[in-house]
Amino acid sequence: MTASLRDQLLGAADRRRVPPFVLLLPAGWVSVEPTREAFAELAARASAVFRSVHRPDLDAQVRSMTERAADEFLRRDPVRLIYQERVPAELMLPLAITAVRATEPHGASLDGRVRALVRDHGARPLDDAGVVMRWVADGSQELSGGRVTTRSFNYLIPVPGTGRREALLFSAVLPTSAGEALDESSIGAYGVLVDAIMSTFRWSGE
């Protein structure tokens, strides 16, 4: 079998498997392999909810956002996709959590990135040990139904045994203006939920 161009450029050692980890998820949430089929399932679940409440506008926007997220996510170094699968329609939330492997060019340490996140985005440790760095970022996307603003909750966790040259980057992107705009209190509540999930992170065997 011919090695991929990425493997040839980075070297086989850099493509080693991410060590297994544990996250305690709320009832109805699942953690799956990151595939286009998984994103399609996520979009179908959200679509069914919006159709049931007669919101075709939100259906179209969320489908467009999910397709774009899948394209961007799968072009990176995807690790996991975490979302609600088995919950009633009225309990469906408009966010999922993605995890990718993060590296710096030429195998450099991630310490410079962390310093920049602290300086430019107010990143702070989520846990007492300072292992999980957390920050938020606001953005916007131009979709077929108009511009949608978003807030992302992000978490960077160094992979053990890599000399801080690799990390897992978890992100949860929340649409804040699809349909009726969310107020800061509601947005903050979503952030608390994602923080609670990420606070349970541990490497298997710890």
C-alpha positions in Angstrom: 0.0 0.0 0.0 1.3 3.4 -0.9 1.8 5.8 2.0 -0.3 8.9 1.9 1.3 12.2 1.0 0.7 13.5 4.5 2.5 10.5 6.0 5.4 11.0 3.6 5.7 14.7 4.6 5.2 14.3 8.3 6.8 10.9 8.8 5.1 7.8 10.1 5.9 8.6 13.8 3.8 11.7 13.6 0.8 9.7 12.4 0.6 7.4 15.5 -2.8 6.8 16.9 -4.1 9.3 19.5 -4.1 7.6 22.9 -7.6 6.5 24.1 -9.4 9.0 26.4 -12.6 9.1 28.4 -15.4 11.7 28.4 -18.5 11.2 30.5 -21.4 12.2 28.3 -25.0 13.1 29.3 -27.7 10.6 28.6 -28.5 10.5 24.8 -25.1 11.8 23.7 -22.7 9.6 21.6 -19.1 9.8 20.6 -18.5 8.4 17.1 -15.8 8.0 14.5 -15.7 11.2 12.4 -17.1 10.3 9.0 -19.3 12.1 6.5 -22.0 9.6 7.3 -21.9 10.6 11.0 -22.4 14.3 10.0 -25.2 13.2 7.7 -26.9 11.5 10.6 -26.4 14.6 12.8 -28.0 16.8 10.1 -30.9 14.4 9.7 -31.6 14.4 13.4 -31.6 18.2 13.5 -33.7 18.4 10.3 -36.4 16.2 11.8 -36.6 18.4 14.9 -37.0 21.6 12.9 -39.5 20.1 10.6 -41.6 19.0 13.6 -41.8 22.5 14.8 -42.4 23.9 11.3 -39.2 25.8 11.0 -37.9 25.2 7.4 -35.7 28.3 7.7 -33.7 26.8 10.6 -33.7 23.4 8.9 -32.0 24.9 5.8 -29.5 27.0 7.9 -28.4 24.1 10.2 -28.1 21.7 7.2 -25.9 24.3 5.5 -23.8 24.8 8.6 -23.4 21.1 9.2 -22.3 20.5 5.6 -19.7 23.2 5.9 -18.5 22.0 9.3 -18.1 18.5 7.9 -16.0 19.8 5.0 -13.8 21.8 7.2 -13.5 19.2 10.0 -12.7 16.2 7.7 -10.0 18.2 5.9 -8.1 18.5 9.2 -6.9 15.6 11.4 -10.3 14.4 12.9 -10.5 12.3 16.0 -14.1 12.2 17.3 -17.6 13.7 16.7 -19.8 14.0 19.8 -23.5 14.8 19.6 -27.0 14.0 20.8 -28.4 11.0 19.1 -31.1 9.4 21.4 -33.1 12.3 22.9 -36.6 13.6 22.4 -37.0 16.4 19.8 -37.7 19.0 22.5 -34.4 18.2 24.2 -32.2 18.5 21.0 -29.6 21.2 21.4 -28.1 23.2 18.4 -24.5 22.1 19.0 -22.1 19.2 18.7 -18.5 18.7 19.8 -15.6 18.0 17.4 -12.1 16.8 18.3 -9.1 17.1 16.0 -5.4 16.5 16.4 -3.5 19.8 16.6 0.1 20.2 15.7 2.5 23.0 14.8 4.6 23.1 11.5 7.9 21.2 11.5 7.0 19.5 14.8 7.4 22.6 16.9 6.0 22.8 20.5 2.5 24.1 21.0 3.6 26.4 23.8 3.7 29.3 21.4 0.1 28.7 20.4 -1.0 28.5 24.0 0.7 31.8 24.8 -1.0 33.4 21.9 -4.4 32.0 22.9 -3.9 33.4 26.4 -2.8 36.8 25.1 -5.3 37.2 22.2 -8.3 35.2 23.3 -8.2 35.1 27.1 -7.6 31.4 27.3 -7.6 30.0 30.8 -7.2 26.6 32.4 -10.5 24.7 32.8 -9.1 22.3 35.4 -7.0 22.9 38.6 -4.0 21.1 37.1 -4.0 23.5 34.1 -4.0 20.7 31.6 -7.1 21.7 29.7 -6.9 25.3 28.2 -10.3 26.8 27.4 -11.3 29.9 25.4 -14.3 31.2 23.5 -14.4 32.9 20.1 -17.2 34.7 18.2 -17.6 34.4 14.4 -20.1 34.4 11.6 -20.9 32.4 8.5 -22.7 33.5 5.3 -25.3 30.9 4.4 -28.0 30.6 1.8 -30.5 31.8 4.3 -28.4 34.8 5.5 -25.6 35.5 7.9 -25.4 33.4 11.1 -23.3 34.5 14.1 -21.7 31.8 16.2 -19.8 31.3 19.4 -17.3 28.5 19.8 -16.2 26.9 23.0 -12.7 25.5 22.6 -10.4 23.2 24.6 -6.8 22.3 24.0 -5.3 19.3 25.7 -1.7 18.2 25.1 -1.2 14.5 24.1 1.0 12.7 26.6 4.4 11.5 25.4 4.6 14.1 22.6 6.7 16.7 24.3 3.7 19.1 24.0 4.1 18.9 20.2 0.6 17.4 19.8 -2.7 18.2 21.4 -6.4 17.4 21.0 -8.5 20.4 20.1 -12.2 20.1 21.1 -14.6 22.7 19.8 -18.4 23.2 20.2 -19.9 25.8 17.8 -23.2 27.3 18.8 -25.3 29.3 16.3 -26.3 32.4 18.2 -28.5 34.1 15.6 -30.2 31.3 13.6 -33.9 32.2 13.9 -34.3 34.1 17.1 -31.1 35.4 18.6 -29.9 33.8 21.8 -29.3 36.1 24.8 -26.0 36.0 26.7 -27.7 34.1 29.5 -28.7 31.3 27.2 -25.3 31.3 25.4 -23.6 31.1 28.8 -25.8 28.1 29.8 -24.6 26.2 26.7 -21.0 27.0 27.7 -21.6 25.6 31.2 -22.9 22.4 29.6 -19.8 22.0 27.4 -17.5 22.9 30.3 -19.2 20.2 32.4 -18.6 17.6 29.7 -15.0 18.6 29.1 -14.2 18.7 32.8 -14.7 14.9 32.8 -11.9 14.4 30.3 -9.1 12.0 31.2 -6.7 9.8 29.4 -7.5 6.1 29.7 -5.5 4.5 32.5 -5.1 7.7 34.5 
